[in-house]
Amino acid sequence: MYFYVSHGLNIQSELQLPELTPVDPFPAPDVTIRIDDHGAMPADVQWVNGQWTFYPQMACIAWDVVGTVVVRDGREIMLSPVPNVENALLTNLTVTVAFNMLLYQRGLFLLHASAVAVNGFAVGFVGASGWGKSTLAAFMQTRGYPLITDDALTMVVADDAMPLVLPAVPQIKLWPDALVSLGAVPDQLPRVYSQIEKRTQRLRGGFADGMLPLHTLYVLGFGDQPMIEPLSLQDAVKEVLVHWYFNAPPYANLGHSKPALAQHLRAGAQVAGNVTIRRLRRRWGLA
């Protein structure tokens, strides 16, 4: 059995997860991760490859090359891997796709964003895949600003207050050209999994270890000159909801219940109303 902490939660896992921060054993975990031989899987689940299926208090997903996953009640992840699954693929699925679903079930609000700590506050970079979120966060982390999250910005949202951001996984996933631009050697770092060139840079320091209030979000964009532009409240709300983490695959077909959808839409509006949101334009390219 392995014991970890992530997003402020104590995790007890039958699967070793080198991405997470290990801790001493604890008596009452917030989250359990189990490996099952399909015997405890729901018999009536209609599996669709790479797509979530929703049931009351439960979500299920299957991938041909990985296996099946059930996430229950925001407390349990049950894995049924296919024979000879690549371990890096299984652990990556667990700490990203499955764990983000668990956070969703716990009522937390997630944005497709990276974030670093600046002067006791969280500062985030919002954008779609390939827009430079991770590269910007990695650049700032090398300049002394602790990383909070690489890809999924998780927060506790309350009325009339800055959202509180939870520290995620102490690693950054970057493409080789971005790593070279930061002075790293890609061949010395493990691939996220064998079928892609993207590498995982695990951090031994420079990682935020507590909740921080979210002060500013920069929505990434492109232009001929570097420029920071204010956004109206209407545009800020739109950007937050567009980049809500569960608008993108593999979550896009979730079939949210009306109460859950209303809760998350309300949280997105509260984020836009309580956080400074600006657009950051710059030229395309690592320079």
N, C-alpha and C positions, 0 to 999 in steps of 0.2 A: 504494500500500500504506500502511496506517495501523498505528501501534504504540501499545498501551495497556497499563496495568497495572490489575488488579482481583483481589481476593481473594488477593493475593500472587502472582498468575500473570502472566507476560509474554504478551501477546496480539498476534498479527499478523493483521490483518484486511483483506480486500478491500472490506469495507463500512465506510463512515465511521460511527462510533458516538459521537455528541457526548455521550452519557451518561457515557462512561468518561474516565479521566484519561490524557491523551496523554503519551508518554515518547519519548526518543530511540530510534532504531532499534537493534535488538539482533540478534545472529547466530543464536541458537537459541531460538525461542519455545516456551513451554510449551503454548500453545493457538494453533491456526490457525482462522480463519473464512474460508470460501471461498464464492463465488457461482458456481453451476453452472446450466447450461441443461437440466437433467434427464438429460443424457447419462451421468452417472456414478451416477445413482440406482439402488439395488437393483431389479432387474427383478421380483422375486417379492414385493415388499412389498404387503400388503393394506391400502390406505389407508382409514381411517375418520375422517371429518371431526372435528377437534378432539380426537382420542384418540391416545395413544401406542401404538405397536406395538413389541414387544421382540424382538430377535434377540441371539445371543451377541455381546457387546461392542458392540452397536449399538442405538440407539433411533430411531424414525422417527415424525413427526407431520405431519399436513396440515391446513391451514385454507383454506376456500374463498376467503377474501378476502386471504390472505397468500401462500400457497404451501406448499411442503413443506420439511421440515427433517430432516436426518440428523445425529445426534450419535454419534461413534465414540470408544471407548477412553478417554474422559475427556480427549481431546486435540484433537479436530477437530469443528467445526460446519460443515455444508455446507447452504447455502440455495439453494433454487430458487424465487424469487418469481414470482407471477403477473404478467402484464403490467400496468403502470400501478399497481402496489401503492403505497399511501400509505407514504411513507418512515418517518414516525413510528411507524406500526404495525409495520413490519418491524424497525426498530431496537429497539423495545420488546419484541417477541417474542424477539429475539436475546439481549438482555442480561438478560432475566428467565427466561422459560420454557425456552429452549434452554440458556442458561448454567447454570441450576440443575440441569438434567439432566446436564450435563457434570460439575458438582461431585458429584452423586450417583454418577456412574461412577468418580470419583476416590476414593470411599469416605468423603467428608466427611458430617457429620451436619447437617441443616438443620431449623430450627424456623420456624414461621409467627410471626415476632416482629420487632420493631424493637429497636434497642439504641443506647445512648450510652455515652461514656466518663466515669467518675466516679473521680477520685483514683487513676488508674492501673489501674482495673478496668473490665470491661464490665458494664453493667446492662441487662437486657432486659425488654421488655413483650410478653407472649404473649397471643394471642387470635385469633379468627376475623376475617374481613373486616368492617369497619365497627365494630369494637369500640374504636377510638381509639388503636391502636398508633402509627400515624404521627403523629397529632396530639400525643400525649404526647412522642414523640421530638423533634418539631419545636419544641414548647414548651421542652423542656430545652435543645435546641441554641441557641435564641435567648437562653438564660440562661447560656451559656458552656460547656456540656457537649458536646464534639464528637460528631457523629453517627458511628456505626459502620455501621448498616444501617437501611433503611427498612421492609423487609417480610420478607426471608428472612435469618435469622440463621444463618450458616455457621460451623461449628466443627470443630476437630481434637480428638478425644476419646481420652484415654488412661486406663489404669487408675489409680485412686487419686490423681487430680490434677484440678485445675480445668481444664475444657475451655478451649482457646485459640480466641478468636473472630477471624475474618478480616474486615478492612474490606471493604465491598462497593462500592456505587456512590454517588458523592458527590451525591446528589439525594434529595429527598423529594417524594412524590406525594400531593397533598391536594385535598379538595373545596373549592369557593369559600368556603363558610361558615367552614370551619376556617382558611383563609388570612386571611379578614377578622378573625377573632378574634385572630390573631397579628400584626395590623397590616400585612399584605401586601395588594396590589391584584391580584386574580385576573386581570383583563383585561391586565395587564402580563406575564403568564406564559404560556408555551405549553401547550396541551392535551396530555395524554398521547398522544392521537390524536383525530381530528376528531369521532368519534361519541360522545365522552363529555365531560362538563364538568370532570372531574378535571384538575388542572394539575400541571406539573412545575416544582419549584423547585430549580435546580441551584446547588450551593454553591461559592463561591470561597474559602471558609475554614471553619473549624469542623468539619473532618472528620478522623477518626482515620486515621493512615496506617501503622499497624503492628498486629500481633497483640496482643490483650489477654486476660488470664484472665477467664473469666466468673464473677463473684462472686454475683450475685443475679438471679433471674427473678421478675417479678411477673405472675401470671396475672390478667388483667383480668376484673372482674365488676361487678355493679351492686347498689346498695342505697340506702336512704334517707339514710345518713350515710357519709362517707368513713371507711374502715376498712382496716387491714392485718392479715391473719390468717395464722398459721402453717399449713402443710400437713403432714400425716403423710407419711412416706416412700412409703406405698402410694398416697396421693392425688397426691403429686408425680410418681411414675412414670406414673400414669394421665394426668395433664395433659400431661406431656412427650410421651407417645406419641400422645395425641389430637391434639396440635398439631404433630406431625411434618409437615414441609412436604409430603410426598408422600402424605398422606392426603386431600388436597383436589384438585378438578379443576384442570388437566386431567391430573393424575398419578394419580388415584384408581384407574384400571384398569390399573396398570402390569404386573401379573403378575410380581412380584418373584421372582427365583430364591430357592430356600430358603437358600443361603449368604448372599446379599445381604440378605434379610429378617432372618436371624438376626443378622448383623453390625449392622444398624441398630437392631434391638430392644435388643441388648446395649449399644450406644452410648447409647440413650435412658435405659436404666436407670443407666448410669454417670453421665450428666448429672444425673439426679435424686439420685444418691447423693453427688455432689461439689459441688453448687451449692445455695445457700440459695434455696428456692422458697416464695413467699408469695402469697396472694390479695389483690389490691388492689380493694376495692369503692368505688364512688362513684356519685353520681347520674348518670343519663343526661343528656347535654347538654354543650355546650362550656363552660359556666360552671364 
